[in-house]
Structures are given as structure tokens and as C-alpha cells.
Amino acid sequence: MLSEVDLSTEIKGLEGRKLRYRYWWIAPGGIVPIHSHADRPALIYVVKGEIYEHRSDQEEPHIYKAGEVSNESQGVKHWWENKGNETVELIATDICNAETGSC
């Protein structure tokens, strides 16, 4: 976690919501397990390397490379896989809901 903002103090109606800014490293062969983005929209920016995203709304995985962004919203379920030989670095920005346990 690099930083977060409690949105309930910023915008009326967003009680329990936080805007988070995180930096992730995924080693070669590493994965981010399957999870849902129901009630938790996110944007993921690939800083370094390339990574496969397996999504519930697509038949084939999508390969994201440095400089590209994944849009995770509207309840998509997905997981990530680093099939390469170098560590992948990602910046993850999302709005989570502490009241439902997504933070």
C-alpha cells in the first residue's frame, strides 16, 4: 500500500469507501488468485514486464505489457499469471468497500 484516501470524508454518500494506491511485484511463475471486482472497480497499470490476465468475460487470456492498463469493473472475475522470466511490477488503484470487507 502506497497510500489511501477515506472517501467518506471527501464525498457524501461514499461511507466505508477508500481509494487505494498500491504497488505490486509478481515473480516469474507467480499468480494473483481469482477474485471478483463486484463493488470494487480498479485500474491496473503495468510498470514493467508482461502479464497474462484471465477474465470471466473473455475466452482467451489477454497479455498486458509495460505501459498498458487493465480496467477491472462491473463484477468481472479474473486472475493474473506471470509466465515470463522477469518480475512484473504493477500499480493498482481501486475503490474498496470496508463495510463489505473488500479492503
C-alpha positions in Angstrom: 0.0 0.0 0.0 1.5 3.3 -1.1 -1.4 5.5 0.0 -5.2 5.6 0.6 -7.9 8.2 1.0 -11.0 7.7 3.1 -13.7 8.8 0.6 -16.4 9.2 3.2 -14.7 12.4 4.3 -14.3 13.6 0.8 -17.6 12.8 -1.0 -21.1 12.5 0.6 -22.6 9.0 0.1 -19.3 7.1 0.0 -19.3 6.0 3.6 -16.9 3.0 4.1 -15.2 3.6 0.7 -11.5 4.0 0.3 -9.4 5.0 -2.7 -6.3 2.9 -2.6 -3.0 3.2 -4.5 -0.7 0.0 -4.3 2.5 -1.3 -5.9 2.7 -5.0 -6.6 5.6 -7.3 -7.6 4.7 -10.6 -9.2 7.7 -13.0 -9.5 8.2 -15.3 -12.5 5.7 -18.1 -12.3 3.6 -16.1 -9.7 -0.1 -15.6 -9.8 -2.7 -13.4 -8.3 -5.6 -15.8 -7.4 -9.0 -15.5 -8.9 -11.1 -12.7 -7.4 -14.1 -10.5 -8.2 -14.5 -6.8 -8.8 -18.1 -6.7 -7.8 -18.4 -3.5 -5.9 -14.6 -2.8 -6.3 -13.6 -1.1 -9.5 -9.9 -0.9 -10.2 -7.3 0.2 -12.8 -4.1 -1.7 -13.0 -1.1 -0.1 -14.8 1.8 -2.4 -15.9 5.1 -0.7 -15.0 7.5 -3.4 -16.0 7.2 -6.8 -17.7 4.2 -8.5 -19.2 1.4 -10.5 -17.5 -1.5 -12.6 -18.6 -5.0 -11.7 -17.3 -7.6 -14.5 -17.4 -11.1 -12.9 -17.3 -14.6 -14.2 -16.8 -15.8 -12.1 -19.7 -13.2 -13.3 -22.3 -12.5 -16.7 -23.6 -8.7 -16.2 -24.1 -6.3 -14.5 -21.7 -5.1 -11.0 -22.5 -1.4 -10.2 -22.3 -0.7 -6.8 -20.8 2.7 -5.2 -21.4 4.5 -2.2 -19.8 2.6 1.0 -20.3 -0.8 -0.7 -20.6 -3.8 -0.5 -18.3 -6.4 -3.2 -17.3 -9.9 -1.9 -16.5 -11.5 -4.1 -13.8 -15.1 -3.2 -13.2 -18.8 -4.4 -13.4 -18.3 -7.6 -11.4 -15.5 -9.1 -13.6 -13.9 -12.2 -12.1 -10.3 -12.7 -13.0 -6.8 -13.9 -12.1 -3.2 -12.9 -13.2 -0.3 -15.1 -14.2 3.4 -14.1 -14.8 4.6 -16.6 -17.4 7.8 -14.6 -18.1 11.3 -14.7 -16.7 11.3 -11.3 -15.0 9.4 -9.8 -12.1 6.3 -7.9 -13.2 5.6 -4.6 -11.5 2.1 -3.2 -11.3 0.4 -0.1 -9.9 -3.1 -0.9 -8.6 -5.7 1.8 -8.0 -9.1 0.8 -6.7 -12.1 1.9 -4.7 -12.8 -0.7 -2.0 -15.6 -1.0 0.5 -14.6 -1.5 4.1 -18.2 -2.3 5.1 -18.3 -5.4 2.8 -14.8 -6.5 3.6 -13.2 -5.7 0.2 -10.5 -3.6 1.7 
